[in-house]
Amino acid sequence: MIKFRYYIDNQKEQDWLNKLSREGWALKKFFLGFYKFEKCEPGEYEYQIDLMPENVEQQDYYDFMEEAGVEVVCRWYYWVYLRRKTSSNNEFKLYSDKESLKGHYESIIKFLKPFMYLELIASLLQLPPIFISNSKFNIFSFIFLFILFFIVFKSVRRFENRIKRIEEDVKS
């Protein structure tokens, strides 16, 4: 089965993958929003999506995950799709303490912000041609690029709010 979805929030994507696993579908591959699934036992796997840590060799990361009983299903750019067999004794969490989860969210923000600014600059560069020639192509480009900027901006804000909640929990 192949499905198309667009996610920026890895938590929502993980929730969706885990839901499909409970329905008997295991992720096999991912590329540009296309997910390929194969049948499995319902609830056989639990999924996590990680942003490949900086300054870590890919093979070292994969070896570490394998030693922890985690399978690397696939990788797309810096995103790594992980799964392990469902266990009744504990939930599959890569970041179990608040500080490591905060660091993970900070890494995601650091990863997304250049794209956010690039989309904003690209959209603003479409404005002069719109006023000069009233080109429909430039109008469409501006709207499309600004929407992309807004989507990434919203995602960055969501992760910043998660960090703020973690900091508030640590203080109390």
ABEGO torsion letter per residue (X at the ends): XBBBBBBABAAAAAAAAAAAAAAGBBBABBBGGBBBBBBBBBGABBBBBBBBBBGBBAAAAAAAAAAAGBBBABBBEABBBBBBBBBAABBBBABABAAAAAAAAAAAAAAAAAAAAAAAAAAAAAAAAAAAAGBAAAAAAAAAAAAAAAAAAAAAAAAAAAAAAAAAAAAX
